[in-house]
């Protein structure tokens, strides 16, 4: 009997966190849509070229793509895919909805939600997996407009009109072996599904969690120390291979099942993207004092407390090695290492996001100023991603719904 081939298209793919998890769960990529060249470079290197995860149709360029242009230029080809696509996964950029930043109602990126819906209306996949920040479930301008509804309601209504049975829910990825407190809006839709069939996804996801984690010898609630204690700077350093004038750390001994899982197949002694930031003597002294003397770890320091401790940025989160991390964002300066006086490296952030160490990140490490609006360097790629460890579990369960 021929083995079933599960097909998926990844929209707003970023650097590939969701695609990676689905690849690990046995899905076959058709193509991915990602507009940013930096993020696409990482996606291409790991999943397009190395793993050959995507079959990629001849009519679609294998390059950074804008979904608005894809919908307009290739509408006939997309409609022609009907009946062949099992899953369309991914969610539009979340910056306009995020509670962590400035919620901007007229952020142009918010309108990509409707481009997503248009894409679905043309392809009509059997299943939809939609992801966004928790703020996606809150309406804009509720005080000024009592009838305002969140974008999540708009998406649910439009999908139901198209014939999808949908089940939206906010999920905390830390409950699925990811060492990070990261709550996200997850929506599963099943085309022409019986009422409440999408709820089966959430039920099976919870049931399968224990079995999946036990199979890989992983804890349900891994902490920061379990995730990154083998990446300490004290284990030695060398010149960063792809960042002139910087130093990278070396691997220390494996000290947890999570580290063993992340380092599977790695032979090089220099972790990819494990390059240390350059801190001034003043900042190093401040970091060292905070680690040794600040009374509460795992808590953000902001407001007047910043002045007392000499913190000049908007806020700083001292990581607690005994706990899960807060939500990893694209702002590396927000997090102080739990043991060493420095901010986190890209690789350490990737570990907390559950990217395996063989997954290499490309383009610049970081950027600033106005370029933040245009570039998606390594830190941002990691911070914007869906944790592959959750995506893999989701992918295994989604196959059972077909």
C-alpha positions in Angstrom: 0.0 0.0 0.0 1.4 3.4 -1.0 2.1 5.7 1.9 -0.1 8.8 2.0 1.7 12.1 1.1 0.6 15.0 3.1 1.0 18.4 1.3 1.4 21.8 2.9 1.9 25.4 1.8 3.5 27.7 4.4 2.4 31.4 4.2 4.3 34.2 5.9 7.0 31.5 6.5 9.6 33.7 8.0 12.9 31.8 8.7 11.0 28.5 8.7 10.0 27.5 12.3 6.6 26.2 11.3 7.8 24.5 8.1 10.6 22.9 10.1 8.2 21.4 12.6 5.9 20.2 9.8 8.9 18.7 7.9 9.9 16.8 11.1 6.3 15.6 11.4 6.4 14.1 7.9 4.7 16.7 5.8 5.7 17.5 2.2 6.0 21.2 1.4 4.7 22.4 -1.9 6.0 26.0 -1.6 6.4 28.8 0.9 5.6 32.5 0.7 8.0 34.9 2.6 8.6 38.5 1.5 11.7 39.4 3.5 15.0 38.4 1.8 16.9 37.9 5.1 14.3 35.4 6.5 14.0 33.7 3.1 17.7 33.2 2.9 17.6 31.2 6.1 14.5 29.2 4.9 16.1 28.5 1.6 19.4 27.3 3.0 17.9 24.9 5.5 14.7 23.6 4.1 14.7 24.4 0.4 18.3 23.5 -0.5 19.5 21.2 2.3 16.4 19.2 3.2 14.5 19.6 -0.1 11.3 19.9 1.9 9.5 21.7 -0.9 8.6 20.3 -4.4 8.0 23.9 -5.6 5.8 24.4 -8.8 7.6 25.5 -12.0 5.2 28.5 -12.4 6.3 30.1 -9.1 9.7 31.8 -8.7 11.9 30.3 -5.9 12.6 33.7 -4.2 11.2 36.1 -1.7 7.5 36.6 -2.5 4.8 39.1 -1.5 1.5 37.4 -0.9 -0.4 40.3 -2.4 1.5 39.8 -5.7 1.2 36.0 -5.5 -2.6 36.3 -5.2 -2.9 38.7 -8.0 -0.3 37.3 -10.5 -0.9 33.5 -10.0 -4.7 33.4 -9.2 -5.4 30.8 -11.9 -2.6 28.6 -10.8 -3.7 28.8 -7.2 -7.3 27.9 -8.1 -5.8 25.0 -10.1 -4.4 23.6 -6.8 -7.8 22.9 -5.4 -8.2 19.3 -4.2 -4.4 18.7 -4.0 -3.5 20.7 -0.9 -4.0 19.1 2.5 -2.9 22.1 4.7 -2.2 25.8 4.4 -0.3 26.9 7.5 1.0 30.2 8.9 -0.2 33.6 10.1 0.3 37.2 8.9 2.9 39.4 10.6 1.8 40.2 14.1 3.5 43.5 15.0 0.4 45.6 14.6 -1.6 43.3 17.0 1.1 42.6 19.6 0.5 43.6 23.2 4.2 43.9 23.7 4.7 46.7 21.2 2.6 49.5 19.9 -0.8 48.2 18.8 -1.5 50.1 15.6 -4.9 49.7 14.1 -3.9 51.0 10.7 -0.6 49.1 10.5 -0.5 48.1 6.9 0.6 44.6 7.9 -2.7 44.0 9.6 -4.3 44.1 6.1 -2.4 41.0 5.2 -5.0 39.0 7.1 -7.4 39.6 4.2 -4.7 38.6 1.7 -4.5 35.3 3.7 -8.2 34.9 3.5 -8.1 35.5 -0.3 -5.4 32.9 -0.7 -7.5 30.4 1.2 -10.5 31.1 -0.9 -8.5 30.2 -4.0 -6.7 27.1 -2.9 -9.4 25.8 -0.5 -7.1 23.4 1.4 -8.6 20.5 3.5 -7.2 22.0 6.7 -6.0 25.4 7.9 -3.5 26.1 10.7 -3.5 29.8 11.5 -1.2 31.4 14.1 -0.9 34.9 15.6 -0.2 36.7 18.8 -2.7 36.7 21.7 -3.4 40.4 20.9 -5.1 39.2 17.7 -8.1 38.4 19.9 -8.5 41.9 21.2 -10.4 44.6 19.3 -8.8 48.0 18.4 -10.6 51.2 19.6 -13.0 49.5 22.0 -13.3 52.6 24.0 -14.3 54.8 21.1 -16.2 52.1 19.2 -18.3 49.7 21.4 -19.1 47.6 18.3 -15.4 47.0 17.4 -14.5 43.4 16.9 -11.1 41.7 17.0 -9.5 40.5 13.7 -9.8 36.9 15.1 -13.6 37.2 14.9 -13.4 38.5 11.3 -11.1 35.6 10.3 -13.4 33.0 12.0 -16.5 34.4 10.3 -15.0 34.5 6.8 -13.6 30.9 7.1 -17.0 29.7 8.3 -18.6 31.3 5.3 -16.2 29.4 3.1 -17.3 26.1 4.7 -14.7 25.6 7.3 -15.4 24.2 10.8 -13.1 26.2 12.9 -11.8 26.0 16.5 -9.8 29.0 17.8 -7.8 28.9 21.1 -4.9 30.6 22.9 -2.2 28.0 23.5 0.9 28.4 25.8 3.8 26.7 24.0 5.6 26.1 27.4 3.1 23.3 28.0 4.5 21.4 25.0 8.2 21.1 26.0 9.3 24.6 24.7 11.3 26.4 27.5 9.5 29.6 27.0 6.2 31.2 28.2 4.8 32.0 24.8 1.0 32.3 24.4 -0.3 32.4 20.8 -3.7 32.4 19.1 -4.1 29.1 17.2 -6.9 28.4 14.8 -7.6 25.1 13.1 -10.1 24.9 10.3 -11.4 21.8 8.6 -13.2 22.1 5.2 -16.7 20.6 5.2 -15.9 19.1 8.5 -18.6 17.8 10.9 -19.5 20.3 13.6 -16.7 20.6 16.3 -14.3 18.3 14.3 -11.6 21.0 14.7 -11.9 20.7 18.4 -10.5 17.2 18.1 -7.2 18.8 17.2 -6.9 20.5 20.6 -8.0 17.4 22.4 -5.5 15.1 20.6 -2.7 17.7 20.9 -3.0 17.5 24.7 -3.3 13.7 24.8 -0.4 13.2 22.4 1.9 15.6 24.2 3.0 13.2 27.0 3.7 10.4 24.5 5.6 12.7 22.1 7.8 14.2 24.9 8.5 10.8 26.5 9.5 9.4 23.1 12.2 12.1 22.8 13.1 12.0 26.5 12.0 15.6 27.0 10.4 17.3 29.9 7.1 19.1 29.5 8.4 22.1 31.4 12.1 22.5 30.5 13.8 25.5 32.1 16.4 27.9 30.8 19.3 26.1 32.4 18.3 22.8 30.8 18.0 24.6 27.4 21.3 26.5 27.2 23.8 25.7 30.1 26.1 24.0 27.5 26.5 27.4 25.7 28.2 29.3 28.5 31.0 31.7 27.4 33.2 30.2 30.1 33.6 27.1 28.0 35.9 29.0 25.7 35.7 31.1 22.6 37.0 31.6 19.1 36.7 34.2 16.3 33.1 34.1 14.9 33.3 32.4 11.5 30.8 34.7 9.8 31.0 38.0 11.9 34.3 39.8 11.6 35.7 41.2 14.9 33.4 39.2 17.2 33.9 36.1 19.3 31.8 32.9 19.4 31.4 30.4 22.2 32.3 26.7 22.1 30.1 23.8 23.1 30.3 22.6 26.7 29.3 19.2 28.0 25.7 18.1 27.4 23.8 18.5 30.6 20.2 17.7 29.8 18.0 15.6 27.5 16.9 18.9 25.9 20.5 19.8 25.0 21.0 16.3 23.6 17.9 16.6 21.4 19.0 20.0 20.1 22.6 18.9 19.4 21.7 15.7 17.6 23.9 15.2 14.5 26.3 18.1 15.4 30.0 17.4 15.0 31.4 20.9 14.9 32.6 22.4 18.2 31.5 25.9 17.3 27.7 26.4 17.5 26.2 28.3 14.6 25.2 31.9 15.4 26.6 31.7 18.9 28.4 35.1 18.6 28.7 37.3 21.7 27.7 41.0 21.7 30.4 43.6 22.6 29.5 45.4 25.8 31.1 48.4 27.3 33.0 48.1 30.6 30.2 50.2 32.2 27.5 47.8 30.9 29.4 44.7 31.9 29.7 46.1 35.5 26.0 46.9 35.6 25.1 43.4 34.3 27.4 41.7 36.8 25.9 43.7 39.7 22.3 42.9 38.6 23.1 39.1 38.4 24.7 39.1 41.9 22.5 41.6 43.7 19.1 42.1 42.1 16.6 40.5 44.5 14.1 39.0 41.9 15.1 37.0 38.9 12.8 36.3 36.1 11.2 39.7 36.3 11.3 42.7 34.1 13.0 45.8 35.5 11.4 49.0 34.3 10.1 52.4 35.6 12.1 54.0 38.4 13.9 50.8 39.2 16.0 51.3 36.0 17.5 54.5 37.3 18.6 52.9 40.6 20.5 50.1 38.8 21.9 52.2 35.9 19.7 50.7 33.2 19.4 53.1 30.2 17.2 51.1 27.9 13.4 50.9 28.3 13.5 47.8 30.4 15.6 44.7 31.1 14.5 41.1 31.9 16.9 39.1 34.1 16.5 35.5 33.1 16.0 32.9 35.8 17.8 29.7 35.0 15.3 27.7 37.2 12.3 28.8 35.2 11.1 29.0 31.6 12.0 32.1 29.6 9.6 34.9 28.9 8.5 35.3 25.3 11.6 35.7 23.1 11.2 38.8 20.9 13.3 40.4 18.2 14.9 42.7 20.8 18.0 40.9 22.2 18.9 43.8 24.5 15.8 43.1 26.6 17.3 39.9 28.1 20.2 39.5 30.5 21.7 36.0 30.7 20.9 34.1 33.9 24.5 33.5 34.8 26.9 35.6 32.7 27.0 39.4 32.4 25.9 39.6 28.7 22.8 39.5 26.6 21.8 36.3 24.9 23.3 35.1 21.6 21.2 34.2 18.5 21.8 30.5 19.2 20.7 30.7 22.8 17.5 32.4 21.7 17.0 29.8 19.0 17.5 27.0 21.6 14.7 28.6 23.7 12.6 28.7 20.6 13.4 25.0 20.1 15.3 25.3 16.8 17.8 22.4 16.6 21.5 23.4 16.4 21.8 22.1 12.8 19.4 24.8 11.7 21.7 27.7 10.6 20.6 31.3 10.5 21.7 33.6 7.7 22.1 37.4 7.0 23.1 40.1 9.6 23.0 39.3 13.3 21.1 42.5 14.3 20.2 45.9 13.0 18.8 49.2 14.4 17.1 52.5 13.8 14.9 52.8 10.7 16.4 49.6 9.2 14.3 47.6 11.8 11.4 48.3 9.5 13.1 46.8 6.5 15.5 44.1 7.7 14.8 40.9 9.5 18.2 39.9 10.8 19.0 36.8 12.8 17.6 37.9 16.2 14.4 39.0 14.5 14.1 35.8 12.5 14.3 33.8 15.7 12.0 36.0 17.7 9.3 36.0 15.0 9.2 32.2 14.5 6.8 29.6 15.7 8.7 27.1 17.9 9.4 24.0 15.8 8.9 21.7 18.7 5.3 22.8 19.0 4.9 22.8 15.2 6.0 19.2 15.0 3.5 18.1 17.6 0.8 20.1 15.8 1.8 18.5 12.5 1.5 15.0 13.8 -2.0 15.6 15.1 -3.1 17.4 11.9 -2.3 14.3 9.9 -4.9 12.4 11.9 -7.7 14.8 10.9 -7.4 14.0 7.2 
